[in-house]
Amino acid sequence: MSDLSAKALRTRASLLDAARDELLELGGGLEVGRVAERAGVSVGLIYRYFNSRAGLLAAVAEDFHDRYQAEVMAADPLPGAEDWCSREEQRVRRAVQFVYAEPLAPLLLVSLAREPEVAALEAQRIAENVRQGADNIRRGQAAGQLNASLDPELVSAMILGGMHQALLEALGRSPRPAAEQLSRQLWHFIRGALAPLQPS
């Protein structure tokens, strides 16, 4: 995408906007012709940028995950804080707020998650997030704030897997649990996963 001109990037962004609107209006349906009509372009232009309907859907999902990465995983939610737990508790709040505020979240994480292109992208991003989380846990261990006996990759996978399932459950409810309540319960679960291991 870096080789696209500014005009081409704007065109691509407008096509993604039209696709998102179409997905929301149709509850997960996506027809290339309708997206082109909504964006005021030819169908051929969509294929030029995304190759196929599957490519367009994957691009919408990728944009969602890119924004989640920037706003939750890669961001410092509490700049200047030296306490690892305080910072990560705030990150959990950010994650819940992002997913609750994102209209596409229930579609991409629930109903569209079975689409092969969305599932493949999500599996890739989960693996990346597990690695990021493990590095973050190691930083907490190096600072003496987390137990050194914890396996960073396993604990990261448990935490992110638990968060994912809890968010799916919350998104599927009507009404949803309050964001602050969900954040507190998730952090309680995470603190348990980070607790010192007991001798067997």
C-alpha positions in Angstrom: 0.0 0.0 0.0 3.0 2.3 0.6 3.5 2.6 -3.2 0.0 4.1 -3.8 -0.4 7.8 -4.5 -2.2 10.1 -2.1 -5.2 10.1 -4.5 -5.2 6.3 -4.7 -5.0 6.0 -0.9 -8.0 8.3 -0.6 -9.9 6.2 -3.1 -9.0 3.0 -1.3 -10.1 4.5 2.0 -13.5 5.6 0.5 -14.0 2.1 -0.8 -13.3 0.7 2.7 -15.8 3.2 4.2 -18.4 2.1 1.7 -17.8 -1.6 2.5 -18.1 -1.0 6.2 -21.4 0.8 5.7 -22.6 -2.0 3.5 -21.6 -4.6 6.1 -23.4 -2.7 8.9 -26.5 -2.1 6.8 -26.8 -5.7 5.7 -25.8 -7.3 9.0 -22.6 -8.8 7.5 -23.6 -9.1 3.9 -21.2 -7.7 1.3 -22.0 -7.3 -2.4 -19.3 -5.8 -4.6 -21.8 -4.1 -6.9 -23.6 -2.4 -4.0 -20.3 -1.2 -2.5 -19.3 0.3 -5.9 -22.7 2.0 -6.2 -22.4 3.3 -2.7 -18.9 4.7 -3.3 -19.9 6.1 -6.8 -17.2 4.1 -8.6 -17.2 1.2 -11.1 -17.1 -2.4 -9.9 -13.8 -2.8 -11.8 -12.1 -0.2 -9.5 -12.9 -2.4 -6.5 -11.3 -5.4 -8.1 -8.3 -3.2 -9.1 -7.7 -2.4 -5.4 -8.8 -5.6 -3.6 -8.8 -8.3 -6.3 -12.0 -9.9 -5.1 -14.9 -9.7 -2.6 -12.8 -11.8 -0.2 -9.9 -9.3 -0.6 -12.3 -6.4 0.2 -13.6 -8.2 3.3 -10.1 -9.0 4.4 -9.1 -5.4 4.0 -12.0 -4.2 6.2 -11.0 -6.7 8.8 -7.3 -5.7 8.5 -8.2 -2.1 9.1 -10.2 -3.0 12.2 -7.2 -5.0 13.6 -4.7 -2.2 12.7 -6.7 0.3 14.7 -7.0 -2.1 17.6 -3.3 -2.6 17.5 -2.6 1.1 17.4 -5.1 2.1 20.1 -4.8 -0.9 22.5 -1.8 -3.2 22.0 0.9 -0.8 20.9 -0.2 2.3 22.8 1.0 3.2 26.3 -2.3 3.6 28.1 -0.7 5.2 31.2 2.4 7.2 30.1 5.0 7.6 32.8 3.5 5.0 35.1 6.1 2.7 36.7 3.6 0.2 38.0 3.1 -2.6 35.5 -0.3 -3.6 36.8 -1.8 -0.1 36.8 -0.7 0.3 33.2 -2.1 -3.0 32.1 -5.4 -2.5 33.9 -5.8 0.6 31.9 -5.0 -1.3 28.7 -7.8 -3.7 29.5 -10.2 -0.8 29.8 -9.0 0.5 26.5 -9.6 -2.9 24.9 -13.2 -3.0 26.1 -13.9 0.6 25.2 -12.5 0.0 21.7 -14.6 -3.1 21.0 -17.8 -1.6 22.5 -17.4 1.6 20.5 -16.7 -0.2 17.2 -19.9 -1.0 15.3 -18.2 -3.7 13.2 -16.8 -5.6 16.2 -19.9 -7.9 16.6 -19.7 -8.7 12.9 -16.0 -9.2 12.5 -15.5 -11.1 15.8 -18.7 -13.2 15.7 -20.7 -13.7 12.5 -18.0 -12.9 10.0 -15.3 -14.8 12.0 -16.2 -17.9 10.0 -15.3 -16.3 6.7 -12.0 -17.9 5.7 -10.2 -14.6 4.9 -11.3 -13.1 8.2 -10.5 -16.2 10.2 -7.0 -16.4 8.7 -6.3 -12.7 9.4 -7.6 -13.0 13.0 -5.4 -16.1 13.6 -2.4 -14.2 12.4 -3.2 -11.2 14.6 -3.8 -13.3 17.7 -0.4 -14.9 17.2 1.2 -11.5 17.0 -0.6 -10.3 20.0 0.4 -13.3 22.0 4.0 -12.5 21.2 3.5 -8.9 22.1 1.8 -9.8 25.4 4.7 -12.2 26.2 7.2 -9.5 25.7 5.2 -7.2 27.9 5.1 -9.9 30.6 8.9 -10.3 30.4 9.3 -6.6 30.9 7.2 -6.9 34.1 9.3 -9.8 35.2 12.5 -7.9 34.5 11.2 -5.0 36.6 10.6 -7.4 39.5 6.8 -6.7 39.4 5.7 -10.1 38.0 6.6 -13.6 39.2 9.7 -14.8 37.3 8.4 -18.4 37.3 5.5 -17.6 34.9 5.8 -18.8 31.3 5.3 -15.5 29.3 3.9 -17.1 26.1 1.5 -19.5 27.9 0.2 -16.7 30.3 -0.1 -14.3 27.4 -2.1 -16.9 25.4 -4.4 -17.6 28.3 -5.0 -14.0 29.0 -5.7 -13.0 25.4 -7.8 -16.1 24.8 -9.9 -15.5 27.9 -10.4 -11.8 27.0 -11.4 -12.8 23.4 -14.0 -15.2 24.6 -15.3 -12.8 27.3 -15.7 -10.0 24.7 -17.5 -12.4 22.3 -19.9 -13.3 25.1 -20.5 -9.7 26.0 -21.1 -8.6 22.4 -23.6 -11.3 22.0 -25.7 -10.2 24.9 -28.6 -7.7 24.9 -28.1 -5.6 26.8 -24.4 -5.8 27.0 -22.7 -5.8 30.4 -21.6 -2.3 31.3 -18.1 -1.6 30.0 -16.7 -0.7 33.4 -18.1 -3.9 34.9 -16.7 -6.0 32.2 -13.3 -4.3 32.5 -13.2 -4.9 36.2 -14.1 -8.6 35.8 -11.5 -9.1 33.1 -8.8 -7.5 35.2 -9.7 -9.7 38.1 -9.3 -12.7 35.9 -5.9 -11.4 34.5 -4.6 -10.7 38.0 -5.3 -14.3 38.8 -3.4 -15.5 35.8 -0.4 -13.4 36.8 -0.4 -14.6 40.4 2.6 -16.5 41.7 2.5 -20.2 41.0 1.7 -22.4 44.0 3.9 -25.4 44.8 2.3 -28.6 43.6 
